[in-house]
Amino acid sequence: MAMNLLNNIPSWLKNKYFLTATVFVTWLGFFDDRDLITQLRHNRELQHLEESRDYYLQEIRTTSSELDKLRSDPATLETYAREKYRMKKDDEDLFIVAE
């Protein structure tokens, strides 16, 4: 009976190289430290971090250009102070309109 079951299994499934390769690929794919799921998660995290880096580099460029304008032009500095910090001259009245 057991011999009959072994005869029904195709020869390529009984091949020791095929079995070894299957066990090896299964081990690497699911049980290793660097398994497939972990690699996909790391790639996704890397992509997110690269997008964040690009965003912050763009923000740094924008802020640096604003800072250069503020340092070089007194009118821009005055406008910035009035808009951002609600500063005013002594002889002016400040009205804040909520939208």
N, CA, C and O atoms as a Tinker XYZ file with bonds, in Angstrom:
   396  protein
     1  N      0.820000   -1.187000    0.000000    73     2
     2  CA     0.000000    0.000000    0.000000    64     1     3
     3  C      0.868000    1.256000    0.000000    63     2     4     5
     4  O      0.653000    2.150000   -0.818000    81     3
     5  N      1.855000    1.338000    0.914000    73     3     6
     6  CA     2.731000    2.510000    0.969000    64     5     7
     7  C      3.593000    2.596000   -0.275000    63     6     8     9
     8  O      3.879000    3.691000   -0.758000    81     7
     9  N      4.003000    1.469000   -0.790000    73     7    10
    10  CA     4.807000    1.437000   -2.002000    64     9    11
    11  C      3.997000    1.948000   -3.187000    63    10    12    13
    12  O      4.534000    2.614000   -4.072000    81    11
    13  N      2.719000    1.639000   -3.201000    73    11    14
    14  CA     1.835000    2.080000   -4.263000    64    13    15
    15  C      1.700000    3.609000   -4.245000    63    14    16    17
    16  O      1.653000    4.230000   -5.307000    81    15
    17  N      1.639000    4.222000   -3.062000    73    15    18
    18  CA     1.559000    5.678000   -2.942000    64    17    19
    19  C      2.839000    6.342000   -3.441000    63    18    20    21
    20  O      2.783000    7.387000   -4.090000    81    19
    21  N      3.982000    5.748000   -3.146000    73    19    22
    22  CA     5.246000    6.320000   -3.598000    64    21    23
    23  C      5.387000    6.233000   -5.112000    63    22    24    25
    24  O      6.025000    7.091000   -5.721000    81    23
    25  N      4.817000    5.238000   -5.711000    73    23    26
    26  CA     4.879000    5.102000   -7.170000    64    25    27
    27  C      3.993000    6.117000   -7.877000    63    26    28    29
    28  O      4.236000    6.450000   -9.037000    81    27
    29  N      2.974000    6.607000   -7.195000    73    27    30
    30  CA     2.063000    7.579000   -7.784000    64    29    31
    31  C      2.636000    8.996000   -7.770000    63    30    32    33
    32  O      2.152000    9.849000   -8.514000    81    31
    33  N      3.652000    9.276000   -6.948000    73    31    34
    34  CA     4.278000   10.603000   -6.874000    64    33    35
    35  C      5.166000   10.789000   -8.100000    63    34    36    37
    36  O      5.981000    9.919000   -8.407000    81    35
    37  N      5.021000   11.903000   -8.800000    73    35    38
    38  CA     5.874000   12.144000   -9.982000    64    37    39
    39  C      7.349000   12.177000   -9.588000    63    38    40    41
    40  O      7.693000   12.530000   -8.460000    81    39
    41  N      8.197000   11.813000  -10.512000    73    39    42
    42  CA     9.632000   11.710000  -10.211000    64    41    43
    43  C     10.259000   13.071000   -9.911000    63    42    44    45
    44  O     11.199000   13.145000   -9.120000    81    43
    45  N      9.768000   14.137000  -10.516000    73    43    46
    46  CA    10.364000   15.450000  -10.263000    64    45    47
    47  C     10.083000   15.916000   -8.838000    63    46    48    49
    48  O     10.837000   16.733000   -8.309000    81    47
    49  N      9.015000   15.419000   -8.196000    73    47    50
    50  CA     8.754000   15.743000   -6.794000    64    49    51
    51  C      9.647000   14.944000   -5.847000    63    50    52    53
    52  O      9.853000   15.349000   -4.703000    81    51
    53  N     10.173000   13.819000   -6.310000    73    51    54
    54  CA    11.068000   13.004000   -5.485000    64    53    55
    55  C     12.529000   13.397000   -5.665000    63    54    56    57
    56  O     13.401000   12.857000   -4.984000    81    55
    57  N     12.807000   14.323000   -6.567000    73    55    58
    58  CA    14.171000   14.757000   -6.845000    64    57    59
    59  C     14.718000   15.535000   -5.638000    63    58    60    61
    60  O     14.086000   16.482000   -5.170000    81    59
    61  N     15.886000   15.134000   -5.141000    73    59    62
    62  CA    16.448000   15.767000   -3.948000    64    61    63
    63  C     16.846000   17.221000   -4.199000    63    62    64    65
    64  O     16.792000   18.032000   -3.275000    81    63
    65  N     17.237000   17.567000   -5.406000    73    63    66
    66  CA    17.613000   18.949000   -5.719000    64    65    67
    67  C     16.377000   19.857000   -5.734000    63    66    68    69
    68  O     16.419000   20.993000   -5.262000    81    67
    69  N     15.298000   19.340000   -6.276000    73    67    70
    70  CA    14.047000   20.095000   -6.274000    64    69    71
    71  C     13.549000   20.320000   -4.851000    63    70    72    73
    72  O     13.128000   21.420000   -4.495000    81    71
    73  N     13.603000   19.263000   -4.042000    73    71    74
    74  CA    13.160000   19.376000   -2.647000    64    73    75
    75  C     14.038000   20.360000   -1.877000    63    74    76    77
    76  O     13.530000   21.174000   -1.106000    81    75
    77  N     15.346000   20.289000   -2.082000    73    75    78
    78  CA    16.261000   21.199000   -1.396000    64    77    79
    79  C     16.005000   22.640000   -1.818000    63    78    80    81
    80  O     15.962000   23.534000   -0.973000    81    79
    81  N     15.837000   22.870000   -3.105000    73    79    82
    82  CA    15.573000   24.221000   -3.598000    64    81    83
    83  C     14.246000   24.749000   -3.059000    63    82    84    85
    84  O     14.145000   25.926000   -2.713000    81    83
    85  N     13.247000   23.910000   -2.985000    73    83    86
    86  CA    11.940000   24.315000   -2.464000    64    85    87
    87  C     12.031000   24.701000   -0.994000    63    86    88    89
    88  O     11.481000   25.722000   -0.582000    81    87
    89  N     12.718000   23.896000   -0.211000    73    87    90
    90  CA    12.893000   24.210000    1.212000    64    89    91
    91  C     13.699000   25.507000    1.367000    63    90    92    93
    92  O     13.368000   26.341000    2.209000    81    91
    93  N     14.742000   25.680000    0.570000    73    91    94
    94  CA    15.579000   26.873000    0.640000    64    93    95
    95  C     14.785000   28.136000    0.305000    63    94    96    97
    96  O     14.864000   29.129000    1.028000    81    95
    97  N     14.028000   28.100000   -0.780000    73    95    98
    98  CA    13.228000   29.261000   -1.191000    64    97    99
    99  C     12.143000   29.560000   -0.156000    63    98   100   101
   100  O     11.875000   30.724000    0.142000    81    99
   101  N     11.528000   28.529000    0.385000    73    99   102
   102  CA    10.512000   28.732000    1.426000    64   101   103
   103  C     11.131000   29.363000    2.665000    63   102   104   105
   104  O     10.562000   30.284000    3.251000    81   103
   105  N     12.283000   28.869000    3.055000    73   103   106
   106  CA    12.967000   29.428000    4.227000    64   105   107
   107  C     13.301000   30.902000    4.009000    63   106   108   109
   108  O     13.026000   31.734000    4.874000    81   107
   109  N     13.895000   31.231000    2.857000    73   107   110
   110  CA    14.256000   32.618000    2.574000    64   109   111
   111  C     13.022000   33.505000    2.418000    63   110   112   113
   112  O     13.045000   34.676000    2.796000    81   111
   113  N     11.966000   32.957000    1.871000    73   111   114
   114  CA    10.772000   33.755000    1.612000    64   113   115
   115  C      9.959000   34.076000    2.851000    63   114   116   117
   116  O      9.293000   35.111000    2.898000    81   115
   117  N      9.998000   33.211000    3.857000    73   115   118
   118  CA     9.086000   33.405000    4.983000    64   117   119
   119  C      9.719000   33.375000    6.364000    63   118   120   121
   120  O      9.185000   33.998000    7.281000    81   119
   121  N     10.831000   32.680000    6.554000    73   119   122
   122  CA    11.336000   32.474000    7.906000    64   121   123
   123  C     12.646000   33.191000    8.211000    63   122   124   125
   124  O     13.031000   33.255000    9.378000    81   123
   125  N     13.331000   33.717000    7.247000    73   123   126
   126  CA    14.630000   34.353000    7.451000    64   125   127
   127  C     14.450000   35.770000    7.994000    63   126   128   129
   128  O     13.355000   36.329000    7.932000    81   127
   129  N     15.538000   36.354000    8.533000    73   127   130
   130  CA    15.497000   37.737000    9.030000    64   129   131
   131  C     15.129000   38.709000    7.919000    63   130   132   133
   132  O     14.440000   39.704000    8.146000    81   131
   133  N     15.588000   38.412000    6.741000    73   131   134
   134  CA    15.364000   39.282000    5.590000    64   133   135
   135  C     14.344000   38.647000    4.647000    63   134   136   137
   136  O     14.563000   38.550000    3.440000    81   135
   137  N     13.238000   38.224000    5.221000    73   135   138
   138  CA    12.229000   37.566000    4.410000    64   137   139
   139  C     11.533000   38.545000    3.474000    63   138   140   141
   140  O     11.754000   39.754000    3.543000    81   139
   141  N     10.713000   38.023000    2.624000    73   139   142
   142  CA    10.067000   38.807000    1.578000    64   141   143
   143  C      9.188000   39.917000    2.156000    63   142   144   145
   144  O      9.218000   41.043000    1.658000    81   143
   145  N      8.424000   39.626000    3.171000    73   143   146
   146  CA     7.520000   40.605000    3.770000    64   145   147
   147  C      8.315000   41.748000    4.403000    63   146   148   149
   148  O      7.951000   42.914000    4.252000    81   147
   149  N      9.385000   41.423000    5.102000    73   147   150
   150  CA    10.217000   42.463000    5.720000    64   149   151
   151  C     10.870000   43.335000    4.655000    63   150   152   153
   152  O     10.956000   44.551000    4.822000    81   151
   153  N     11.326000   42.736000    3.571000    73   151   154
   154  CA    11.939000   43.511000    2.494000    64   153   155
   155  C     10.932000   44.470000    1.874000    63   154   156   157
   156  O     11.263000   45.623000    1.597000    81   155
   157  N      9.714000   44.007000    1.653000    73   155   158
   158  CA     8.682000   44.890000    1.108000    64   157   159
   159  C      8.367000   46.040000    2.061000    63   158   160   161
   160  O      8.173000   47.175000    1.626000    81   159
   161  N      8.317000   45.750000    3.353000    73   159   162
   162  CA     8.051000   46.785000    4.349000    64   161   163
   163  C      9.189000   47.807000    4.373000    63   162   164   165
   164  O      8.939000   49.009000    4.456000    81   163
   165  N     10.434000   47.335000    4.300000    73   163   166
   166  CA    11.577000   48.248000    4.287000    64   165   167
   167  C     11.587000   49.110000    3.026000    63   166   168   169
   168  O     11.911000   50.296000    3.091000    81   167
   169  N     11.240000   48.531000    1.894000    73   167   170
   170  CA    11.190000   49.311000    0.656000    64   169   171
   171  C     10.117000   50.393000    0.728000    63   170   172   173
   172  O     10.335000   51.515000    0.273000    81   171
   173  N      8.964000   50.062000    1.295000    73   171   174
   174  CA     7.887000   51.039000    1.448000    64   173   175
   175  C      8.317000   52.167000    2.392000    63   174   176   177
   176  O      8.058000   53.340000    2.124000    81   175
   177  N      8.967000   51.809000    3.485000    73   175   178
   178  CA     9.441000   52.816000    4.444000    64   177   179
   179  C     10.512000   53.703000    3.808000    63   178   180   181
   180  O     10.525000   54.914000    4.028000    81   179
   181  N     11.404000   53.108000    3.026000    73   179   182
   182  CA    12.436000   53.877000    2.332000    64   181   183
   183  C     11.807000   54.875000    1.369000    63   182   184   185
   184  O     12.238000   56.025000    1.302000    81   183
   185  N     10.804000   54.451000    0.633000    73   183   186
   186  CA    10.131000   55.343000   -0.304000    64   185   187
   187  C      9.470000   56.509000    0.445000    63   186   188   189
   188  O      9.542000   57.656000    0.004000    81   187
   189  N      8.831000   56.208000    1.572000    73   187   190
   190  CA     8.200000   57.255000    2.372000    64   189   191
   191  C      9.242000   58.236000    2.907000    63   190   192   193
   192  O      9.020000   59.447000    2.889000    81   191
   193  N     10.364000   57.726000    3.378000    73   191   194
   194  CA    11.416000   58.598000    3.900000    64   193   195
   195  C     12.036000   59.461000    2.806000    63   194   196   197
   196  O     12.382000   60.617000    3.052000    81   195
   197  N     12.177000   58.915000    1.609000    73   195   198
   198  CA    12.711000   59.709000    0.501000    64   197   199
   199  C     11.744000   60.819000    0.114000    63   198   200   201
   200  O     12.172000   61.927000   -0.210000    81   199
   201  N     10.447000   60.535000    0.143000    73   199   202
   202  CA     9.457000   61.573000   -0.140000    64   201   203
   203  C      9.494000   62.658000    0.923000    63   202   204   205
   204  O      9.398000   63.844000    0.605000    81   203
   205  N      9.634000   62.261000    2.188000    73   203   206
   206  CA     9.739000   63.234000    3.275000    64   205   207
   207  C     10.988000   64.085000    3.116000    63   206   208   209
   208  O     10.949000   65.300000    3.313000    81   207
   209  N     12.104000   63.442000    2.758000    73   207   210
   210  CA    13.343000   64.179000    2.554000    64   209   211
   211  C     13.187000   65.207000    1.446000    63   210   212   213
   212  O     13.625000   66.348000    1.593000    81   211
   213  N     12.565000   64.817000    0.336000    73   211   214
   214  CA    12.357000   65.751000   -0.771000    64   213   215
   215  C     11.476000   66.926000   -0.343000    63   214   216   217
   216  O     11.746000   68.072000   -0.702000    81   215
   217  N     10.428000   66.637000    0.420000    73   215   218
   218  CA     9.544000   67.698000    0.901000    64   217   219
   219  C     10.309000   68.672000    1.792000    63   218   220   221
   220  O     10.195000   69.886000    1.624000    81   219
   221  N     11.079000   68.153000    2.728000    73   219   222
   222  CA    11.790000   69.033000    3.656000    64   221   223
   223  C     12.920000   69.794000    2.968000    63   222   224   225
   224  O     13.209000   70.929000    3.346000    81   223
   225  N     13.554000   69.204000    1.982000    73   223   226
   226  CA    14.563000   69.944000    1.219000    64   225   227
   227  C     13.924000   71.107000    0.463000    63   226   228   229
   228  O     14.500000   72.192000    0.377000    81   227
   229  N     12.736000   70.874000   -0.080000    73   227   230
   230  CA    12.024000   71.954000   -0.763000    64   229   231
   231  C     11.632000   73.050000    0.229000    63   230   232   233
   232  O     11.740000   74.236000   -0.085000    81   231
   233  N     11.181000   72.663000    1.416000    73   231   234
   234  CA    10.833000   73.647000    2.438000    64   233   235
   235  C     12.061000   74.441000    2.875000    63   234   236   237
   236  O     11.968000   75.646000    3.106000    81   235
   237  N     13.191000   73.787000    2.988000    73   235   238
   238  CA    14.427000   74.487000    3.358000    64   237   239
   239  C     14.799000   75.502000    2.291000    63   238   240   241
   240  O     15.195000   76.621000    2.616000    81   239
   241  N     14.678000   75.126000    1.015000    73   239   242
   242  CA    14.975000   76.065000   -0.071000    64   241   243
   243  C     14.036000   77.273000   -0.029000    63   242   244   245
   244  O     14.470000   78.413000   -0.197000    81   243
   245  N     12.751000   77.010000    0.196000    73   243   246
   246  CA    11.770000   78.093000    0.258000    64   245   247
   247  C     12.060000   79.029000    1.434000    63   246   248   249
   248  O     12.048000   80.250000    1.278000    81   247
   249  N     12.313000   78.465000    2.584000    73   247   250
   250  CA    12.590000   79.261000    3.771000    64   249   251
   251  C     13.892000   80.049000    3.614000    63   250   252   253
   252  O     13.978000   81.202000    4.038000    81   251
   253  N     14.889000   79.435000    3.011000    73   251   254
   254  CA    16.163000   80.141000    2.787000    64   253   255
   255  C     15.981000   81.326000    1.848000    63   254   256   257
   256  O     16.569000   82.385000    2.064000    81   255
   257  N     15.170000   81.153000    0.807000    73   255   258
   258  CA    14.944000   82.272000   -0.105000    64   257   259
   259  C     14.166000   83.388000    0.591000    63   258   260   261
   260  O     14.449000   84.565000    0.368000    81   259
   261  N     13.182000   83.033000    1.437000    73   259   262
   262  CA    12.469000   84.046000    2.215000    64   261   263
   263  C     13.411000   84.769000    3.162000    63   262   264   265
   264  O     13.325000   85.988000    3.308000    81   263
   265  N     14.298000   84.045000    3.798000    73   263   266
   266  CA    15.254000   84.645000    4.724000    64   265   267
   267  C     16.184000   85.605000    3.994000    63   266   268   269
   268  O     16.481000   86.688000    4.499000    81   267
   269  N     16.640000   85.219000    2.821000    73   267   270
   270  CA    17.497000   86.120000    2.033000    64   269   271
   271  C     16.759000   87.400000    1.672000    63   270   272   273
   272  O     17.328000   88.489000    1.740000    81   271
   273  N     15.483000   87.272000    1.287000    73   271   274
   274  CA    14.687000   88.465000    0.978000    64   273   275
   275  C     14.518000   89.348000    2.200000    63   274   276   277
   276  O     14.609000   90.571000    2.101000    81   275
   277  N     14.270000   88.733000    3.363000    73   275   278
   278  CA    14.081000   89.508000    4.594000    64   277   279
   279  C     15.361000   90.226000    5.002000    63   278   280   281
   280  O     15.311000   91.350000    5.503000    81   279
   281  N     16.489000   89.596000    4.795000    73   279   282
   282  CA    17.763000   90.220000    5.176000    64   281   283
   283  C     18.167000   91.343000    4.227000    63   282   284   285
   284  O     18.857000   92.278000    4.633000    81   283
   285  N     17.747000   91.261000    2.976000    73   283   286
   286  CA    18.222000   92.227000    1.992000    64   285   287
   287  C     17.265000   93.386000    1.759000    63   286   288   289
   288  O     17.707000   94.452000    1.330000    81   287
   289  N     15.976000   93.222000    2.023000    73   287   290
   290  CA    15.004000   94.266000    1.695000    64   289   291
   291  C     14.229000   94.681000    2.944000    63   290   292   293
   292  O     13.462000   93.882000    3.482000    81   291
   293  N     14.416000   95.926000    3.417000    73   291   294
   294  CA    13.692000   96.380000    4.611000    64   293   295
   295  C     12.169000   96.436000    4.413000    63   294   296   297
   296  O     11.417000   96.213000    5.362000    81   295
   297  N     11.714000   96.729000    3.199000    73   295   298
   298  CA    10.281000   96.782000    2.950000    64   297   299
   299  C      9.664000   95.395000    3.100000    63   298   300   301
   300  O      8.564000   95.257000    3.635000    81   299
   301  N     10.364000   94.378000    2.635000    73   299   302
   302  CA     9.882000   93.001000    2.781000    64   301   303
   303  C      9.856000   92.601000    4.249000    63   302   304   305
   304  O      8.934000   91.915000    4.691000    81   303
   305  N     10.860000   93.023000    5.002000    73   303   306
   306  CA    10.905000   92.738000    6.433000    64   305   307
   307  C      9.726000   93.386000    7.146000    63   306   308   309
   308  O      9.111000   92.772000    8.017000    81   307
   309  N      9.414000   94.613000    6.784000    73   307   310
   310  CA     8.287000   95.308000    7.402000    64   309   311
   311  C      6.969000   94.607000    7.059000    63   310   312   313
   312  O      6.119000   94.415000    7.928000    81   311
   313  N      6.808000   94.235000    5.818000    73   311   314
   314  CA     5.593000   93.533000    5.394000    64   313   315
   315  C      5.449000   92.198000    6.129000    63   314   316   317
   316  O      4.360000   91.834000    6.572000    81   315
   317  N      6.539000   91.495000    6.245000    73   315   318
   318  CA     6.537000   90.208000    6.937000    64   317   319
   319  C      6.147000   90.392000    8.401000    63   318   320   321
   320  O      5.325000   89.638000    8.922000    81   319
   321  N      6.723000   91.375000    9.060000    73   319   322
   322  CA     6.424000   91.620000   10.474000    64   321   323
   323  C      4.967000   92.016000   10.659000    63   322   324   325
   324  O      4.330000   91.605000   11.629000    81   323
   325  N      4.441000   92.802000    9.747000    73   323   326
   326  CA     3.034000   93.216000    9.854000    64   325   327
   327  C      2.091000   92.025000    9.649000    63   326   328   329
   328  O      1.112000   91.879000   10.380000    81   327
   329  N      2.379000   91.185000    8.668000    73   327   330
   330  CA     1.483000   90.076000    8.360000    64   329   331
   331  C      1.584000   88.925000    9.353000    63   330   332   333
   332  O      0.566000   88.396000    9.800000    81   331
   333  N      2.787000   88.542000    9.694000    73   331   334
   334  CA     2.977000   87.355000   10.537000    64   333   335
   335  C      2.827000   87.641000   12.028000    63   334   336   337
   336  O      2.247000   86.844000   12.766000    81   335
   337  N      3.345000   88.769000   12.460000    73   335   338
   338  CA     3.377000   89.054000   13.891000    64   337   339
   339  C      2.448000   90.179000   14.301000    63   338   340   341
   340  O      2.435000   90.583000   15.464000    81   339
   341  N      1.659000   90.698000   13.342000    73   339   342
   342  CA     0.675000   91.754000   13.600000    64   341   343
   343  C      1.297000   92.969000   14.271000    63   342   344   345
   344  O      0.720000   93.541000   15.196000    81   343
   345  N      2.452000   93.349000   13.810000    73   343   346
   346  CA     3.125000   94.542000   14.339000    64   345   347
   347  C      2.574000   95.776000   13.626000    63   346   348   349
   348  O      2.082000   95.697000   12.500000    81   347
   349  N      2.668000   96.898000   14.300000    73   347   350
   350  CA     2.168000   98.135000   13.722000    64   349   351
   351  C      3.047000   99.287000   14.147000    63   350   352   353
   352  O      3.833000   99.192000   15.090000    81   351
   353  N      2.891000  100.375000   13.426000    73   351   354
   354  CA     3.595000  101.599000   13.813000    64   353   355
   355  C      2.836000  102.249000   14.957000    63   354   356   357
   356  O      1.679000  101.912000   15.211000    81   355
   357  N      3.489000  103.190000   15.654000    73   355   358
   358  CA     2.865000  103.814000   16.821000    64   357   359
   359  C      1.600000  104.592000   16.474000    63   358   360   361
   360  O      0.664000  104.647000   17.272000    81   359
   361  N      1.569000  105.187000   15.294000    73   359   362
   362  CA     0.418000  106.018000   14.953000    64   361   363
   363  C     -0.651000  105.278000   14.143000    63   362   364   365
   364  O     -1.519000  105.908000   13.540000    81   363
   365  N     -0.589000  103.958000   14.131000    73   363   366
   366  CA    -1.552000  103.180000   13.370000    64   365   367
   367  C     -2.461000  102.377000   14.320000    63   366   368   369
   368  O     -2.095000  102.081000   15.458000    81   367
   369  N     -3.646000  102.039000   13.816000    73   367   370
   370  CA    -4.544000  101.139000   14.528000    64   369   371
   371  C     -4.604000   99.834000   13.768000    63   370   372   373
   372  O     -4.588000   99.817000   12.537000    81   371
   373  N     -4.671000   98.767000   14.489000    73   371   374
   374  CA    -4.670000   97.433000   13.881000    64   373   375
   375  C     -6.059000   96.820000   14.012000    63   374   376   377
   376  O     -6.604000   96.714000   15.111000    81   375
   377  N     -6.624000   96.419000   12.875000    73   375   378
   378  CA    -7.932000   95.759000   12.845000    64   377   379
   379  C     -7.736000   94.349000   12.312000    63   378   380   381
   380  O     -7.207000   94.149000   11.219000    81   379
   381  N     -8.170000   93.377000   13.101000    73   379   382
   382  CA    -8.053000   91.975000   12.680000    64   381   383
   383  C     -9.431000   91.501000   12.258000    63   382   384   385
   384  O    -10.381000   91.542000   13.041000    81   383
   385  N     -9.533000   91.049000   11.012000    73   383   386
   386  CA   -10.798000   90.567000   10.468000    64   385   387
   387  C    -10.721000   89.056000   10.372000    63   386   388   389
   388  O     -9.879000   88.506000    9.662000    81   387
   389  N    -11.611000   88.391000   11.094000    73   387   390
   390  CA   -11.638000   86.933000   11.053000    64   389   391
   391  C    -12.475000   86.480000    9.866000    63   390   392   393
   392  O    -13.541000   87.037000    9.603000    81   391
   393  N    -11.992000   85.470000    9.150000    73   391   394
   394  CA   -12.720000   84.985000    7.969000    64   393   395
   395  C    -13.515000   83.748000    8.287000    63   394   396
   396  O    -14.188000   83.205000    7.411000    81   395
